[in-house]
Amino acid sequence: MTADDSFGRIDDEDYPAYTMGRAAELLGTTQSFLRAIGEARLITPLRSEGGHRRYSRYQLRIAARARELVDHGTSVEAACRIIVLEDQLEEAQRINAEYRRAAEAANPTTTP
């Protein structure tokens, strides 16, 4: 990938632009915290050609939520589970809203 290719991906939320050190610095946490949430499979950083972990902005947001929970006394494992459940709930609510809109479109009711 050339520098021009990388520049074109600057707004890509999933582009693994951050090294582990930079990600930890941005989050105000340690590299071991990032390894722990990786081991808990909350996030799976991509690896550079040299085998180094690289994080996307999307992954950093998830890690920041985990850190917030841990800072409030939740264990890393529990924080990871909470985040997975939050994500599942959000997806279920999105699907329910789609079904509701489809049902309303199929059976419009008249209001006086």
C-alpha positions as CSV (number, residue, x, y, z in Angstrom):
1,M,0.0,0.0,0.0
2,T,1.4,3.4,-0.9
3,A,1.1,6.6,1.0
4,D,-1.6,7.7,-1.5
5,D,-3.7,4.6,-0.7
6,S,-3.4,5.2,3.1
7,F,-4.4,8.8,2.7
8,G,-7.6,7.8,0.9
9,R,-8.6,5.6,3.9
10,I,-8.1,8.3,6.5
11,D,-11.9,8.5,7.1
12,D,-12.4,4.7,7.2
13,E,-13.6,3.7,10.7
14,D,-12.3,0.2,10.2
15,Y,-8.8,1.1,8.9
16,P,-6.2,-0.2,11.4
17,A,-4.3,3.0,11.7
18,Y,-3.2,3.0,15.3
19,T,-0.3,1.0,16.8
20,M,-0.9,-0.6,20.2
21,G,1.3,2.1,21.9
22,R,-0.6,4.9,20.2
23,A,-4.0,3.3,21.0
24,A,-3.1,2.9,24.6
25,E,-2.0,6.5,24.8
26,L,-5.2,7.8,23.2
27,L,-7.3,5.8,25.6
28,G,-5.2,6.7,28.6
29,T,-4.7,3.0,29.4
30,T,-2.0,0.4,29.2
31,Q,-1.0,-2.0,26.5
32,S,-1.8,-4.9,28.8
33,F,-5.4,-3.6,29.0
34,L,-5.7,-3.7,25.2
35,R,-4.2,-7.2,25.2
36,A,-6.7,-8.3,27.9
37,I,-9.7,-7.1,25.9
38,G,-8.2,-8.8,22.9
39,E,-7.8,-12.1,24.8
40,A,-11.5,-11.7,25.9
41,R,-12.3,-11.4,22.2
42,L,-14.0,-8.1,22.5
43,I,-11.8,-6.7,19.7
44,T,-9.4,-8.5,17.4
45,P,-6.8,-6.1,16.2
46,L,-5.3,-6.6,12.8
47,R,-1.6,-7.4,12.5
48,S,1.0,-5.6,10.5
49,E,3.3,-7.5,8.3
50,G,5.7,-7.5,11.2
51,G,3.1,-9.0,13.5
52,H,2.3,-5.9,15.5
53,R,-1.3,-5.1,16.6
54,R,-3.0,-2.3,14.7
55,Y,-6.4,-0.8,15.9
56,S,-9.1,1.0,14.0
57,R,-11.1,4.0,15.3
58,Y,-14.1,1.7,15.7
59,Q,-12.1,-0.7,17.9
60,L,-10.8,2.3,19.9
61,R,-14.4,3.3,20.7
62,I,-15.2,-0.2,21.9
63,A,-12.0,-0.2,24.0
64,A,-12.9,3.2,25.4
65,R,-16.3,1.8,26.5
66,A,-14.6,-1.2,28.2
67,R,-12.2,1.1,30.0
68,E,-15.1,3.2,31.2
69,L,-16.8,0.1,32.7
70,V,-13.5,-1.1,34.2
71,D,-12.8,2.3,35.7
72,H,-16.2,2.0,37.5
73,G,-15.1,-1.3,39.1
74,T,-16.3,-3.9,36.6
75,S,-13.9,-6.7,35.8
76,V,-12.5,-6.8,32.3
77,E,-14.3,-10.0,31.5
78,A,-17.7,-8.6,32.7
79,A,-17.1,-5.4,30.9
80,C,-16.5,-7.3,27.6
81,R,-19.7,-9.3,28.2
82,I,-21.7,-6.1,28.9
83,I,-20.5,-4.5,25.7
84,V,-21.4,-7.6,23.7
85,L,-24.9,-7.6,25.2
86,E,-25.3,-3.9,24.6
87,D,-24.4,-4.4,21.0
88,Q,-26.9,-7.3,20.7
89,L,-29.6,-5.3,22.2
90,E,-29.0,-2.4,19.9
91,E,-29.1,-4.7,16.9
92,A,-32.4,-6.3,18.1
93,Q,-33.9,-2.9,18.6
94,R,-32.9,-1.9,15.0
95,I,-34.4,-5.1,13.6
96,N,-37.6,-4.6,15.6
97,A,-37.9,-1.0,14.3
98,E,-37.5,-2.2,10.7
99,Y,-40.2,-4.9,11.2
100,R,-42.5,-2.2,12.7
101,R,-42.0,0.1,9.8
102,A,-42.6,-2.7,7.3
103,A,-45.8,-3.7,9.2
104,E,-47.0,-0.2,9.3
105,A,-46.3,0.3,5.5
106,A,-48.2,-3.0,4.7
107,N,-51.2,-2.1,7.0
108,P,-51.6,1.6,7.1
109,T,-54.2,2.8,9.5
110,T,-56.3,5.8,9.0
111,T,-56.5,8.3,11.7
112,P,-59.5,10.6,12.1
